[in-house]
Amino acid sequence: MAKAQASKKDGSNVPQKHLYSRLSFLHQAATLLTTAEGYSVPAQSGQSDLSNASPKETRTASQGSPESTRLLGHLRGVSRKSQIRIAPELKHTVCKRCDCLLIPGRTSTETIRNDSRNKNKPWADVLEVRCNRCGTIKRFPVGEIHQGGPPTDVNKDEDN
């Protein structure tokens, strides 16, 4: 007897689905560790009570936790080893240099810059995301899509 074939209607034909779910879990866990309110990590591994830790011995969530950095490093390693592309939305939230999760206002700062002359070209707007941990800047275009040439008016009357 032959195996029963799975129906294609349920949409479960994603190859290597277990790897995609692992990547999703690693990103979600790193996000949770970074955004947890009042989260701090002791600097010494033998210390079990966080209330006795001095402020110099703890690392606050404003720069991200080492656990979230480790999870994001695993995320990048799994995607490279299995040759799976990370979605751009996910990729934009991770610092390339230090594997820190980039959360606006907490672990990164966002500014919009326009380096054109007199700042009059709206298609030259660039979103700059600066990592608070290492200072790396990521740039993403956010302006209008410019196709080249001056804009033309379609509704001109040419009765001459």
Steps between C-alpha positions, in 0.01 A plus 500: 500500500615850420517787740208738508600831348441815700249736349643818354205708617626546857812694387746280691736457206764731645839333463703484821210630706674397822789737422267794433324435829837484677604835351168650607539364853855636532388848392197497731710385797762770434224762476349384828835510679579848367161658567441348845444784747748520784707218357859492616779245475763445768856550382626202703363157415512375860264769629145372536323792672444801273394725789853493646665600172643848480414724202851454357458122497175496307427577138167668434273430204585837342795338322351154465580189696783261422246217476307678224827567317589132527156399366529740207846362425345152491226633269759631255703178521198274441392705199850489350554131560160398360521761220170660594456868431384706793201723420598866450266611781683266737842590363442873553449442873843342561830689512746355251804573710409399856183285452301733727122527455419850371195639679435870427541712812641217708799339329515723191423852383327582172536818299391600152766682298489668165847588372378663179572867438243714686327174599250545217519150352245283682634183337835554676357437850692230686409335831812462714491244781793533743581215739551628856743220583757520219403817311444331164264686267259322266341706222170426326339712224156632600432779250287502189603274216660722236487366144725768352420817310272785605137424579267539205145631503269253328200735484660768278281642227688506173253688277768718336 
